[in-house]
Amino acid sequence: MDKATPKDVFSANRERAAPLLKQLRADGIGHMIDGKIEPSVTGDSFETRSPIDGTVLATVARGGPEDIDRAATAAAKAFKAWRDMPAPMRKKLLHRVADAIEDRADDIAVLECIDTGQAHRFMAKAAVRAAENFRFFADRCAEARDGLNTPSEEHWNISTRVPIGPVGVITPWNTPFMLSTWKIAPALAAGCTVVHKPAEWSPVTADLLARLVKQAGVPDGVLNTVHGIGEEAGKALTEHPAIKAIGFVGESSTGSAIMAQGAPTLKRVHFELGGKNPVIVFDDADLERALDAVVFMIYSLNGERCTSSSRLLVQQGIAEKFIEKLTARVKALRVGHPLDPVTEIGPLIHERHLAKVCSYFDVARKDGAVIAIGGKPHDGPGGGHYVQPTLVTGATAKMRVAQEEVFGPFLTVIPFRDEAEAIEIANGVQYGLTGYVWTGDMGRALRVADALEAGMIWLNSENVRHLPTPFGGMKSSGIGRDGGDYSFDFYMETKHVSLARGTHKIQKLGSSSS
């Protein structure tokens, strides 16, 4: 049988999408509260539109404080039974969720493309990664409570962990399905119940996830999903007294607001926030591999990810040659319909975000930088929120395009002289999420990794996630770590139990023998 052509795959993707969109438009999107699809108490709703062509995908229930209260109450009611369920049963249920995700992986991919504008070549893998998230944490249900044995002379001291209670999860619009599972799976594995508030710009696959979790047999009330606007539903969630912790992925300014909103109820918070991440290329690096990684880490996923390497720091001796090759690669990037398998960059998520990204074209020019490639909106299929992949050269470290998170396919190049200057430039921003270092000198690589103010460093590699490792940032890039046991540290309380040998002396007060 002949291998399918890109045209065939594009056609198949659109055929798969058609009935899904028809049903979505007919049914709309409601909240999932205590196992039931519900409208908002107020009856309010909003429309979600595709970034491809602006067509309405669905009418979405617009949640407010009353809906959050219903969801938080359901989560609190379901908590004790879910917490006390034997770990092997929770594990079995979460594996069923992973099975359900895998069964619908193709549907999830095309819906995510149409809802977010992300290219199918990346979203085809997002559902698989989401299933992996559930399997990874499902397999750790039993060990989630594990602690330490720290004996002393007169006591055996042990620690254990217990789930913190109902938690709130607020997720972003970039790769929303995968990132939602990255938060929700460990919370459920730990024994917590969840109220999920998805981003209002990408509600489609969050609705599907809630349905798949119910389909898998997870008890009602364990995962509740309330759609709505951040300033309304999100604020109500962060302020609700029944919610013990908030896991949030999004902008740093929103993280600050959430911290303030949760302060009166002493919410525990975990934030994965913004980034202005450096990729540092030294003159002794494998330049071809470095070039591949530089292009991939800013122009894949439309540049809409917190770990993108949006600042290229390149050593002066190789800068001209490297930029020449980089320019050719950026020119060749394929912007197009997200369901087309040859597309590398699709439309940006929303017209407001497109306007934000485009505003940095004038910022770059006013600062005196050079837009070597791009710098304009792109006339893409459907007339949606397309933008040209952009490369900015002639920049200095203090320019706004070198300091502020653009969150699009927008790369700023900054030459440097030596190791010390590279570190100074890399650290000279408010963010500290990731750093990428390319060099043939492993001593230098380790020195730079140690000096960079970032929570995650990749040496001679792009961002390759390993689920047990800690994921998170420093400075304005976040608080706390996800991944492996680090996730359980957030969703669980550590409890110390001391067992006396019965041999230690206890002081006597109020006794004649004291």
Rosetta blueprint (number, residue, H / E / L):
1 M L
2 D L
3 K L
4 A L
5 T L
6 P H
7 K H
8 D H
9 V H
10 F H
11 S H
12 A H
13 N H
14 R H
15 E H
16 R H
17 A H
18 A H
19 P H
20 L H
21 L H
22 K H
23 Q H
24 L H
25 R H
26 A H
27 D H
28 G L
29 I E
30 G L
31 H E
32 M E
33 I E
34 D L
35 G L
36 K E
37 I E
38 E E
39 P L
40 S L
41 V L
42 T L
43 G L
44 D L
45 S E
46 F E
47 E E
48 T E
49 R E
50 S L
51 P L
52 I L
53 D L
54 G L
55 T L
56 V E
57 L E
58 A E
59 T E
60 V E
61 A E
62 R L
63 G L
64 G L
65 P H
66 E H
67 D H
68 I H
69 D H
70 R H
71 A H
72 A H
73 T H
74 A H
75 A H
76 A H
77 K H
78 A H
79 F H
80 K H
81 A H
82 W H
83 R H
84 D H
85 M L
86 P L
87 A H
88 P H
89 M H
90 R H
91 K H
92 K H
93 L H
94 L H
95 H H
96 R H
97 V H
98 A H
99 D H
100 A H
101 I H
102 E H
103 D H
104 R L
105 A H
106 D H
107 D H
108 I H
109 A H
110 V H
111 L H
112 E H
113 C H
114 I H
115 D H
116 T H
117 G L
118 Q L
119 A L
120 H H
121 R H
122 F H
123 M H
124 A H
125 K H
126 A H
127 A H
128 V H
129 R H
130 A H
131 A H
132 E H
133 N H
134 F H
135 R H
136 F H
137 F H
138 A H
139 D L
140 R L
141 C L
142 A H
143 E H
144 A H
145 R H
146 D L
147 G L
148 L L
149 N E
150 T L
151 P L
152 S L
153 E L
154 E L
155 H E
156 W E
157 N E
158 I E
159 S E
160 T E
161 R E
162 V E
163 P E
164 I L
165 G L
166 P L
167 V E
168 G E
169 V E
170 I E
171 T L
172 P L
173 W L
174 N L
175 T L
176 P H
177 F H
178 M H
179 L H
180 S H
181 T H
182 W H
183 K H
184 I H
185 A H
186 P H
187 A H
188 L H
189 A H
190 A H
191 G L
192 C L
193 T L
194 V E
195 V E
196 H E
197 K E
198 P L
199 A L
200 E L
201 W L
202 S L
203 P L
204 V H
205 T H
206 A H
207 D H
208 L H
209 L H
210 A H
211 R H
212 L H
213 V H
214 K H
215 Q H
216 A L
217 G L
218 V L
219 P L
220 D L
221 G L
222 V L
223 L E
224 N E
225 T E
226 V L
227 H L
228 G L
229 I L
230 G H
231 E H
232 E H
233 A H
234 G H
235 K H
236 A H
237 L H
238 T H
239 E H
240 H L
241 P L
242 A L
243 I L
244 K L
245 A E
246 I E
247 G E
248 F E
249 V E
250 G L
251 E L
252 S H
253 S H
254 T H
255 G H
256 S H
257 A H
258 I H
259 M H
260 A H
261 Q H
262 G H
263 A H
264 P H
265 T H
266 L L
267 K L
268 R E
269 V E
270 H E
271 F E
272 E E
273 L L
274 G L
275 G L
276 K L
277 N L
278 P E
279 V E
280 I E
281 V E
282 F L
283 D L
284 D L
285 A L
286 D L
287 L H
288 E H
289 R H
290 A H
291 L H
292 D H
293 A H
294 V H
295 V H
296 F H
297 M H
298 I H
299 Y H
300 S H
301 L H
302 N H
303 G H
304 E L
305 R L
306 C L
307 T L
308 S L
309 S L
310 S L
311 R E
312 L E
313 L E
314 V E
315 Q E
316 Q H
317 G H
318 I H
319 A H
320 E H
321 K H
322 F H
323 I H
324 E H
325 K H
326 L H
327 T H
328 A H
329 R H
330 V H
331 K H
332 A L
333 L L
334 R L
335 V E
336 G L
337 H L
338 P L
339 L L
340 D L
341 P L
342 V L
343 T L
344 E L
345 I E
346 G L
347 P L
348 L L
349 I L
350 H L
351 E H
352 R H
353 H H
354 L H
355 A H
356 K H
357 V H
358 C H
359 S H
360 Y H
361 F H
362 D H
363 V H
364 A H
365 R H
366 K H
367 D H
368 G L
369 A L
370 V E
371 I E
372 A E
373 I E
374 G L
375 G L
376 K L
377 P E
378 H L
379 D L
380 G L
381 P H
382 G H
383 G H
384 G L
385 H L
386 Y L
387 V E
388 Q L
389 P L
390 T E
391 L E
392 V E
393 T E
394 G L
395 A L
396 T L
397 A L
398 K L
399 M L
400 R H
401 V H
402 A H
403 Q L
404 E L
405 E L
406 V L
407 F L
408 G L
409 P L
410 F E
411 L E
412 T E
413 V E
414 I E
415 P E
416 F E
417 R L
418 D L
419 E H
420 A H
421 E H
422 A H
423 I H
424 E H
425 I H
426 A H
427 N H
428 G L
429 V L
430 Q L
431 Y E
432 G E
433 L L
434 T E
435 G E
436 Y E
437 V E
438 W E
439 T L
440 G L
441 D L
442 M H
443 G H
444 R H
445 A H
446 L H
447 R H
448 V H
449 A H
450 D H
451 A H
452 L L
453 E L
454 A L
455 G L
456 M E
457 I E
458 W E
459 L E
460 N L
461 S L
462 E L
463 N L
464 V L
465 R L
466 H L
467 L L
468 P L
469 T L
470 P L
471 F E
472 G L
473 G L
474 M E
475 K E
476 S L
477 S L
478 G E
479 I E
480 G L
481 R L
482 D E
483 G L
484 G H
485 D H
486 Y H
487 S H
488 F H
489 D H
490 F H
491 Y H
492 M E
493 E E
494 T E
495 K E
496 H E
497 V E
498 S E
499 L E
500 A E
501 R L
502 G L
503 T L
504 H L
505 K L
506 I L
507 Q L
508 K L
509 L L
510 G L
511 S L
512 S L
513 S L
514 S L
